Amino acid sequence: MNRLEFLKTLGFRGASLIAVLQACTKDTDSYVEALTVDAYDTDINAIKNTTDSTGTNSGSGSGNIGEIPIGNAPSSYLLKIDLSNSSAGNLSQIGGYIVQNRIVVAQVSSGNYAAATVTCSHQPRDRVIYYNNEWYCTDHGARFSLTGSGINSRASRGLQVYKTTVDGNFLYIS
């Protein structure tokens, strides 16, 4: 049950519900203006490419559920990204990220990747991105560490993170 559902069960409605939801923020919480990616696809085999104002590709790679892994690849996974494919977009650079299949994936250091759900735990909105070495919700400023722990008051419930494994040119999210 999320916070909105909980407050509704307590009888909050209309303006009082909005007032209670807004009261859970602090002036010390900060916001940043960041590129948001809304063009993710729920079809696991689809490839979407978007370009930001600088012409940088922020598209997502293709992924397949249930393929037989090789080497260090996990036996089951949620997402598979071909890092050698241009559709992997911003993952080729440190600090770059993509959003695919409701998962945000970032290269946090050379050859090291992190992945989390794109859905913020503070309010169920799909606005989580990788920014400044942390997960950040562009909708209302919730900040999370790479392990999913909350950094500010809007992130007290934590964030779902996933295990990443690199096997050759493939990145597996499980």
Order of alpha helices (4+ residues) and beta strands (2+ residues): alpha-alpha-beta-beta-beta-beta-beta-beta-beta-beta-beta-beta
